[in-house]
Structure formats: C-alpha cells, structure tokens
Amino acid sequence: MLKPLTICFVTLCIGISAHAAGDNPEASASAAADPSAAEQHARQSPFVKRGFVTHVGDRWVGNAVCYGPHRDGQAPGAKSPSSAELLEDLKIMSRHWGMIRMYGSAGATETVLQLIRDKKLDLKVVVGAWIGTEARVDEAGQIVEAFPEAVTANQTEVETAIRLANEYPDIVAGVTVGNETQVFWSFHKVRTPVLINYIRQARSQTKAPVSTADVYSFWNRAESKAVAEEVDFIVTHIYAMWNKQPLVNALAWTKEQYRLGIELHPDHQFVIGEAGWATTIHNEGEQATLIVGEANEDAQQRFRQDYLAWTTENQITNFYFEAFDENWKGGEHPDEVEKHWGLFNADRTPKKAIREQSGD
C-alpha cells in the first residue's frame, strides 16, 4: 500500500497518458522538459539496462518484504523510530528475509543502512525516493498552479537516494523513484515528464539499477511504455484483495496481472513490489465494498503460503506487503485496513503466517 500517504485502491485503475519521447536523445530531453523542474536530465545514450541483482552469492533473496519503520505513536514527518527500535526490526526481518524495500530516502533510511553495515546484517535494501505533486493542471494538461515547495522536497528526496546508493553500494540493491504516481486516483500524482526527469537524474548519478513503482493497471497498459523505456526494471503492485477477489481466486488473478505486464514489456525484468493480504478491515468506506475476501490471520496465512509457493518455484522476485502493521495509517478507526497488512503486529509479535512458517 501507499507510503507515506494512504488511500484506497479502486477496482479498475486506468493508467494515465505518458508523453515522453523514445530513443531519440534530443526528442526525449525536449519531451521531459518541464518548468517546475530545477534541472533537466538527458536520457542515457546508448541506454544500457542495469540488472537488478537478487542473489547474494548462491542464495536467492527474491522473496523479500516491504518495511515501514514507524511504530505506534510515530509517523512520517512526526516522531521517528529510535536506532534501537530500528535494530530490533532489522534483526527480526533478517531472520526471515534477505532483502527489504523502503519508500523514502529521508528519516530512518540512512540509519537503517548504517545499522546493516555496522552490525554486519545479511540484508540488502531497495531505497525509495518519495516524490509528490508539483503542480495542478487543467484538462488540457496545462499547469494552472505550481507548488515550488514540492519541487524542493522531491529534489531533496532524489538527491538523498542517490547519495545513499553511492555511499552504500554493497547494501543498496536498487532505487525506486516515486511510488504509485501515475494512476489517476493517486493523492501524490506526478506528471509523467517530471517523473521521467527524476528517473534520469537518479540513473545519471548512481550506478544502481533504477525503477519507479506503480500499480499493475498502469504497467499493463500501453501508456506505460514511455516510462518503461527509462527504467532498468519494472516494479508492479498487484493486490487481489483490493480488487474484489475472494481468497480462492486471489493467486490466479495475481498470476494473470503479472503475465499481462510481462506480455506488454517482454524485455524488462519484472518485480512484484507489493502484494499481500490484510488481517482486518473496517465495515465502512471503499474497503467495505472493494474487499470481498475474508480478512483474518488464517486467510493471510493461506494466501501467503500459495503466493510464496508460486514465487519460489518460478523465482519471481517480489516484496511482500508488509513486515509490520502500521497503525499510523488510514483513518482513526482501529479496524482501518491500511493498518493491518503486516505479517507482524505493530508490537512486533508474529501473526499466524509467520508463526507457522518459522515456529515463532
């Protein structure tokens, strides 16, 4: 789900039009030009994809996990977790996974990387650069209001992600620039040329593989090809639960969305950046109509068991959503679904899916 802003998925998400040019460097640079951006970055020519490495020695670490570090009483932009709390999380996760995904470069991310290095933990990290809306546009796509403070914040996020990738090349497996910015319902929608410019900046200033993460319904549409041309690998989010799928159909539906993405982008390495099953839902709002599958620990355990059997057998790199419940997310009601996707409760006690897997 979304970080740090939280919204509900619609059943059928429609990808927005992308207006970047293709292989011609001059045309690409022109298409990416945008008055809100501080600097324009050219597309690499020739464009050489960087492989997203999912092995540590002979060990495949492709069954990975998403990590939001904020505990109860903490939230992005407010109180942050302590180093001791982060180390506790990292030790827990390192017992179950070899790679984690984080969503922003500010806040706890650098401390996480420092702890992994200092404590010699066996973990790789995909670092995110969280970017938000820089301008309001009219129906013709013309800018009617610019948000310069967002430009500054976005630039800082991207620059920090670049610095971390360069300072921790032995730990940072990749960089994702933006999270669910291209779907029409996003609360932090970013115009495609702006996103492409930030992707180019990250690729030009680091050796790490770079991508952007978005929903299956963006990557499964032809409009996504302009963005796909700019990334080293594709990160897709596939939530059967949010798309009116009962548990019995969940894995088959997930497989189909994954297949459609690969069919449209056959030359790209495909990574599932988010997929999961929540353990509690509220009986009000969009979650009450869009979610038809049962939400409890038994259902989560069954979904994860089937899902991991598929990803492991086919060596499909994925980041399960998510490690820990995040009670700061969603509305005030304690049953809000956004709070309950974790395999561990917010107090770090394991749910059934983890207990049965590891004997915890």
C-alpha positions as CSV (number, residue, x, y, z in Angstrom):
1,M,0.0,0.0,0.0
2,L,0.9,3.6,-0.1
3,K,3.7,5.3,1.8
4,P,3.5,7.8,3.4
5,L,0.1,8.9,2.2
6,T,-2.6,6.3,2.4
7,I,-5.6,5.9,0.1
8,C,-7.8,3.1,-1.1
9,F,-7.4,1.3,-4.4
10,V,-10.2,1.4,-7.0
11,T,-11.3,-1.8,-8.6
12,L,-10.1,-1.0,-12.1
13,C,-7.3,1.6,-12.2
14,I,-6.6,3.3,-15.5
15,G,-3.1,4.3,-16.4
16,I,-2.6,7.9,-17.4
17,S,-1.1,9.0,-20.8
18,A,2.7,9.3,-20.9
19,H,4.2,12.0,-23.1
20,A,7.9,11.2,-23.1
21,A,9.8,10.5,-26.3
22,G,11.6,7.3,-27.1
23,D,15.1,6.5,-28.3
24,N,16.0,9.9,-29.8
25,P,18.0,11.7,-27.1
26,E,17.2,15.2,-28.2
27,A,13.5,14.4,-28.6
28,S,13.5,12.7,-25.2
29,A,15.1,15.6,-23.4
30,S,12.6,18.0,-25.0
31,A,9.7,15.9,-24.0
32,A,10.9,15.7,-20.4
33,A,11.3,19.5,-20.2
34,D,9.1,21.0,-17.5
35,P,9.1,24.5,-15.9
36,S,8.7,23.1,-12.4
37,A,11.9,21.1,-12.5
38,A,15.1,22.6,-11.3
39,E,17.3,20.9,-13.9
40,Q,16.7,18.8,-17.0
41,H,18.4,15.4,-17.4
42,A,19.1,13.7,-20.7
43,R,18.3,10.1,-21.4
44,Q,21.4,7.9,-21.4
45,S,22.6,7.1,-25.0
46,P,23.1,4.3,-25.6
47,F,20.7,3.2,-22.9
48,V,22.2,0.2,-21.2
49,K,19.9,-1.6,-18.6
50,R,21.4,-2.4,-15.3
51,G,20.4,-5.8,-13.8
52,F,18.5,-5.9,-10.6
53,V,20.5,-8.5,-8.6
54,T,18.5,-10.8,-6.4
55,H,21.2,-13.2,-5.3
56,V,23.7,-12.9,-2.5
57,G,26.3,-15.5,-3.6
58,D,24.4,-18.6,-4.4
59,R,21.4,-17.6,-2.2
60,W,18.3,-16.2,-3.9
61,V,16.8,-13.3,-1.8
62,G,13.9,-12.7,-4.2
63,N,11.2,-13.4,-1.6
64,A,11.7,-10.1,0.1
65,V,9.5,-7.7,2.2
66,C,8.3,-4.1,2.4
67,Y,9.3,-2.2,5.5
68,G,7.6,0.8,7.1
69,P,9.6,1.6,10.3
70,H,7.0,3.7,12.2
71,R,5.5,2.2,15.3
72,D,2.6,3.3,17.4
73,G,2.9,7.0,18.3
74,Q,5.2,7.6,15.4
75,A,4.6,8.8,11.8
76,P,6.5,10.3,8.8
77,G,7.1,13.9,9.5
78,A,6.5,13.5,13.2
79,K,8.2,11.1,15.6
80,S,10.7,8.7,14.2
81,P,11.8,5.3,15.5
82,S,15.0,5.2,17.6
83,S,18.1,3.4,16.4
84,A,17.4,0.6,19.0
85,E,13.9,0.1,17.6
86,L,15.2,0.0,14.0
87,L,17.9,-2.5,15.0
88,E,15.2,-4.7,16.6
89,D,13.2,-4.6,13.4
90,L,16.3,-5.4,11.3
91,K,17.2,-8.4,13.4
92,I,13.6,-9.7,13.2
93,M,13.5,-9.2,9.4
94,S,16.9,-10.7,8.8
95,R,15.7,-14.0,10.3
96,H,13.0,-14.2,7.5
97,W,14.2,-12.2,4.5
98,G,17.4,-11.2,2.7
99,M,16.1,-8.0,1.2
100,I,13.8,-5.2,2.2
101,R,12.1,-2.3,0.4
102,M,11.8,1.2,1.9
103,Y,9.8,4.0,0.5
104,G,11.6,7.3,1.1
105,S,15.2,8.4,1.5
106,A,14.6,10.8,4.4
107,G,14.1,9.8,8.0
108,A,15.1,6.3,9.1
109,T,16.5,5.0,5.8
110,E,20.1,6.2,6.3
111,T,20.1,4.9,9.9
112,V,18.9,1.5,8.6
113,L,21.7,1.3,6.1
114,Q,24.3,2.3,8.8
115,L,23.0,-0.3,11.1
116,I,23.1,-3.0,8.5
117,R,26.7,-2.1,7.7
118,D,27.8,-1.6,11.3
119,K,26.1,-4.8,12.7
120,K,27.1,-6.8,9.6
121,L,23.5,-7.8,9.0
122,D,22.7,-10.0,6.0
123,L,20.2,-7.7,4.3
124,K,20.0,-5.8,1.0
125,V,17.8,-2.7,0.7
126,V,15.9,-1.1,-2.1
127,V,15.8,2.6,-1.3
128,G,12.9,4.7,-2.4
129,A,12.7,8.4,-3.3
130,W,9.2,9.6,-2.3
131,I,8.0,12.3,-4.8
132,G,4.8,14.2,-4.7
133,T,2.6,16.5,-6.8
134,E,4.5,19.6,-8.1
135,A,1.7,21.3,-10.0
136,R,-2.0,21.4,-10.6
137,V,-3.0,21.0,-14.2
138,D,-6.2,21.7,-16.2
139,E,-8.0,19.2,-18.5
140,A,-5.6,20.2,-21.3
141,G,-2.6,19.3,-19.2
142,Q,-1.6,22.9,-18.8
143,I,-0.1,24.0,-15.4
144,V,-2.5,26.3,-13.5
145,E,-0.8,26.2,-10.2
146,A,2.8,25.3,-9.3
147,F,4.0,24.1,-5.9
148,P,7.6,25.1,-5.6
149,E,7.9,23.6,-2.1
150,A,7.1,20.2,-3.6
151,V,9.8,20.6,-6.2
152,T,12.3,21.3,-3.4
153,A,11.1,18.3,-1.4
154,N,11.2,16.0,-4.4
155,Q,14.7,17.1,-5.4
156,T,15.9,16.5,-1.8
157,E,14.4,13.0,-1.8
158,V,16.0,12.1,-5.1
159,E,19.4,13.6,-4.2
160,T,19.4,11.8,-0.9
161,A,18.5,8.4,-2.5
162,I,21.4,8.9,-5.0
163,R,23.8,9.7,-2.1
164,L,22.7,6.7,-0.1
165,A,23.1,4.4,-3.2
166,N,26.6,5.7,-3.8
167,E,27.6,5.5,-0.1
168,Y,26.2,2.0,0.5
169,P,26.7,0.3,-2.8
170,D,27.3,-3.0,-1.0
171,I,23.8,-2.8,0.6
172,V,21.6,-0.8,-1.8
173,A,20.2,-3.2,-4.4
174,G,18.3,-0.6,-6.3
175,V,16.4,2.7,-6.2
176,T,12.7,3.4,-6.8
177,V,11.9,6.9,-7.8
178,G,8.2,7.5,-6.9
179,N,5.5,5.2,-5.7
180,E,2.1,4.9,-7.4
181,T,2.4,8.4,-9.0
182,Q,0.9,7.6,-12.4
183,V,-2.6,6.3,-11.6
184,F,-5.5,8.8,-11.7
185,W,-6.6,8.2,-8.1
186,S,-3.2,8.9,-6.6
187,F,-3.0,11.6,-3.9
188,H,0.5,12.4,-5.0
189,K,0.1,12.2,-8.8
190,V,3.2,13.3,-10.7
191,R,3.1,14.3,-14.4
192,T,5.0,11.7,-16.5
193,P,7.7,14.1,-17.8
194,V,8.5,15.1,-14.3
195,L,8.8,11.5,-13.2
196,I,11.0,10.7,-16.1
197,N,13.3,13.6,-15.4
198,Y,13.8,12.4,-11.8
199,I,14.4,8.8,-13.0
200,R,17.0,10.1,-15.5
201,Q,18.7,12.1,-12.7
202,A,19.0,9.0,-10.5
203,R,20.3,6.9,-13.3
204,S,22.9,9.5,-14.3
205,Q,24.3,10.0,-10.8
206,T,24.4,6.5,-9.5
207,K,25.4,3.0,-10.7
208,A,22.4,1.3,-9.0
209,P,19.5,0.0,-11.1
210,V,16.6,2.4,-11.0
211,S,12.9,2.0,-11.4
212,T,9.6,3.5,-10.3
213,A,6.9,1.5,-8.6
214,D,3.3,1.6,-9.8
215,V,0.1,-0.4,-9.9
216,Y,-0.4,-3.4,-12.3
217,S,-3.1,-1.4,-14.2
218,F,-0.5,1.2,-15.2
219,W,2.1,-1.3,-16.3
220,N,-0.4,-3.4,-18.1
221,R,-1.4,-0.5,-20.4
222,A,0.4,0.8,-23.5
223,E,0.7,4.3,-21.9
224,S,3.3,2.8,-19.5
225,K,5.8,2.2,-22.3
226,A,7.3,5.7,-22.2
227,V,8.2,5.2,-18.5
228,A,9.3,1.6,-19.1
229,E,11.9,2.8,-21.6
230,E,13.5,4.9,-18.8
231,V,13.9,2.2,-16.1
232,D,16.2,-0.7,-15.5
233,F,13.5,-3.0,-14.2
234,I,9.8,-2.7,-13.6
235,V,8.2,-2.7,-10.1
236,T,4.5,-3.6,-10.1
237,H,1.9,-3.7,-7.3
238,I,-0.7,-6.4,-7.5
239,Y,-3.4,-6.6,-4.8
240,A,-6.1,-9.3,-5.4
241,M,-7.7,-8.3,-2.1
242,W,-8.3,-4.7,-3.2
243,N,-9.8,-5.8,-6.5
244,K,-12.8,-7.8,-5.3
245,Q,-11.1,-11.1,-5.4
246,P,-12.1,-13.8,-2.9
247,L,-9.3,-15.8,-1.4
248,V,-10.0,-18.8,-3.7
249,N,-9.3,-16.7,-6.8
250,A,-6.5,-14.5,-5.4
251,L,-3.5,-16.3,-6.7
252,A,-4.9,-17.0,-10.2
253,W,-5.8,-13.3,-10.5
254,T,-2.4,-12.2,-9.3
255,K,-0.7,-14.5,-11.8
256,E,-2.8,-13.1,-14.7
257,Q,-1.9,-9.5,-13.9
258,Y,1.8,-10.4,-13.7
259,R,1.5,-12.2,-17.0
260,L,-0.1,-9.3,-18.8
261,G,2.6,-6.9,-17.6
262,I,5.4,-9.2,-18.9
263,E,3.5,-9.6,-22.2
264,L,3.5,-5.9,-22.7
265,H,7.1,-5.4,-21.6
266,P,8.9,-8.6,-22.6
267,D,12.4,-7.2,-22.4
268,H,12.1,-6.0,-18.8
269,Q,12.9,-7.7,-15.6
270,F,9.6,-7.7,-13.6
271,V,9.5,-7.4,-9.9
272,I,6.3,-7.5,-7.7
273,G,6.9,-4.6,-5.5
274,E,3.8,-5.1,-3.4
275,A,1.3,-8.0,-2.9
276,G,-0.3,-9.1,0.3
277,W,-3.4,-9.9,2.4
278,A,-4.8,-7.8,5.3
279,T,-6.0,-9.3,8.5
280,T,-8.6,-6.8,9.5
281,I,-11.0,-4.5,7.5
282,H,-13.4,-1.8,8.6
283,N,-17.1,-2.1,7.7
284,E,-17.3,1.4,6.2
285,G,-15.8,3.2,3.2
286,E,-14.3,1.8,0.0
287,Q,-12.8,-1.1,1.8
288,A,-16.2,-2.3,2.7
289,T,-17.2,-2.5,-1.0
290,L,-13.9,-3.3,-2.8
291,I,-12.8,-6.0,-0.4
292,V,-14.8,-9.2,-0.6
293,G,-12.2,-11.7,0.6
294,E,-12.2,-12.6,4.3
295,A,-9.7,-10.6,6.4
296,N,-8.1,-12.6,9.2
297,E,-4.9,-14.3,10.1
298,D,-6.0,-17.7,8.6
299,A,-6.7,-16.1,5.3
300,Q,-3.4,-14.2,5.3
301,Q,-1.6,-17.4,6.1
302,R,-3.3,-19.3,3.2
303,F,-2.7,-16.5,0.7
304,R,1.0,-16.2,1.6
305,Q,1.6,-19.9,1.5
306,D,0.2,-20.2,-2.0
307,Y,1.8,-17.0,-3.2
308,L,5.3,-18.0,-1.9
309,A,5.0,-21.4,-3.5
310,W,4.4,-19.7,-6.8
311,T,7.1,-17.1,-6.5
312,T,9.7,-19.6,-5.2
313,E,9.1,-22.2,-7.8
314,N,9.3,-19.6,-10.6
315,Q,12.0,-17.4,-9.0
316,I,9.7,-14.3,-9.2
317,T,11.3,-11.5,-7.3
318,N,8.8,-9.9,-5.0
319,F,8.4,-7.7,-1.9
320,Y,5.6,-9.0,0.2
321,F,3.5,-6.2,1.8
322,E,4.4,-5.9,4.5
323,A,6.6,-6.8,7.5
324,F,4.8,-4.9,10.3
325,D,1.4,-3.4,10.9
326,E,1.4,0.4,10.7
327,N,-1.3,1.8,13.0
328,W,-0.5,5.4,12.0
329,K,-2.0,4.8,8.6
330,G,-5.6,5.2,7.4
331,G,-8.4,6.7,9.4
332,E,-9.0,6.9,13.1
333,H,-10.9,3.6,13.4
334,P,-8.7,0.8,14.7
335,D,-10.0,-1.6,12.0
336,E,-9.0,0.6,9.1
337,V,-7.5,-1.9,6.6
338,E,-4.4,0.2,5.9
339,K,-3.2,-0.6,9.4
340,H,-3.3,-4.4,9.1
341,W,-1.2,-5.7,6.2
342,G,1.7,-6.7,8.4
343,L,3.0,-10.3,8.9
344,F,3.8,-9.0,12.4
345,N,1.6,-6.9,14.6
346,A,2.6,-3.3,15.4
347,D,4.1,-4.5,18.7
348,R,6.3,-6.9,16.7
349,T,4.6,-10.1,17.8
350,P,4.2,-12.5,14.8
351,K,0.9,-13.3,13.2
352,K,0.0,-16.8,12.1
353,A,1.6,-16.7,8.7
354,I,5.0,-16.1,10.4
355,R,4.4,-18.4,13.4
356,E,3.6,-21.4,11.2
357,Q,6.4,-20.7,8.8
358,S,9.1,-20.4,11.4
359,G,7.8,-21.9,14.6
360,D,8.0,-18.5,16.3
